[in-house]
Amino acid sequence: MKKTDEQLQQEVAEIRRFVDGERWIPADERTPETSGTYIVCCKEQDLKHVTFAKFYKKLGYWELKGSRTFWKVTHWMPLPEPPKESDKHAIN
């Protein structure tokens, strides 16, 4: 069975989501494909900081809440999936 371009693109996107979930992605390599909240590693001079940030795809802009300094996002990764309700250790 021959796959359509759309099917192949969906498979590539799924593989990318899996790989991206396993590693820090350099911000200068690429930015997230969609707007949303991500885990980020930031740097200002010699200081490094890991936090959450919102990315706005249309603007190509990272927003770090409560930051009083000019942190630069150096790496990012997607948030993990929340626990399943059937997980006996899930947060209620």
C-alpha positions as CSV (number, residue, x, y, z in Angstrom):
1,M,0.0,0.0,0.0
2,K,1.4,3.3,-1.0
3,K,1.1,6.2,1.6
4,T,0.0,9.7,0.8
5,D,2.2,12.7,1.5
6,E,-0.2,13.7,4.3
7,Q,0.1,10.2,5.9
8,L,3.9,10.4,5.7
9,Q,3.9,13.9,7.2
10,Q,1.7,12.7,10.1
11,E,4.1,9.8,10.7
12,V,7.1,12.2,10.7
13,A,5.4,14.5,13.1
14,E,4.6,11.6,15.4
15,I,8.2,10.4,15.3
16,R,9.4,13.9,16.0
17,R,7.1,14.2,19.0
18,F,8.4,11.0,20.4
19,V,12.1,12.0,19.9
20,D,11.5,15.5,21.2
21,G,9.9,14.2,24.4
22,E,13.2,12.4,25.2
23,R,15.7,15.2,24.8
24,W,16.4,18.9,25.3
25,I,15.9,20.7,21.9
26,P,18.3,23.6,21.2
27,A,16.3,26.8,20.7
28,D,18.6,27.8,17.9
29,E,17.9,24.4,16.1
30,R,14.2,25.0,16.0
31,T,11.2,26.3,18.0
32,P,8.0,24.4,18.9
33,E,5.5,23.7,16.2
34,T,2.6,25.1,18.2
35,S,2.0,27.8,20.8
36,G,1.9,26.5,24.4
37,T,3.7,25.9,27.6
38,Y,7.1,24.1,27.6
39,I,9.9,23.3,30.0
40,V,12.8,25.6,29.1
41,C,16.4,26.0,30.1
42,C,17.4,29.7,30.2
43,K,20.7,31.5,30.5
44,E,21.7,35.0,31.5
45,Q,25.5,35.6,31.5
46,D,26.9,32.7,33.5
47,L,23.6,31.7,35.2
48,K,21.4,28.9,34.1
49,H,17.8,28.3,35.1
50,V,15.1,25.7,34.3
51,T,11.5,26.8,34.4
52,F,8.2,26.8,32.4
53,A,7.6,29.3,29.6
54,K,4.9,30.0,27.1
55,F,5.8,30.1,23.4
56,Y,3.8,32.1,21.0
57,K,4.2,30.6,17.5
58,K,2.9,33.5,15.5
59,L,5.3,35.9,17.2
60,G,8.2,33.5,17.6
61,Y,8.3,34.7,21.2
62,W,9.0,33.1,24.6
63,E,7.3,34.5,27.7
64,L,8.8,33.8,31.1
65,K,6.4,34.8,33.8
66,G,7.9,36.8,36.7
67,S,11.3,37.2,35.2
68,R,12.9,40.5,36.1
69,T,15.9,39.9,34.0
70,F,16.6,39.1,30.4
71,W,16.9,35.3,30.3
72,K,17.6,33.8,26.9
73,V,15.9,30.4,26.2
74,T,18.6,28.1,25.1
75,H,16.8,24.7,25.1
76,W,13.2,23.5,25.4
77,M,11.2,20.3,25.7
78,P,7.5,19.4,25.7
79,L,5.7,18.8,28.9
80,P,5.2,15.2,29.8
81,E,1.8,13.6,29.6
82,P,-0.2,13.9,32.9
83,P,-0.7,10.7,34.9
84,K,-3.6,8.4,33.9
85,E,-6.6,8.2,36.3
86,S,-6.0,4.5,36.5
87,D,-2.6,5.1,38.0
88,K,-2.8,4.4,41.8
89,H,-0.2,7.1,42.4
90,A,-2.0,9.8,40.4
91,I,-2.6,13.1,42.0
92,N,-6.2,13.7,42.9
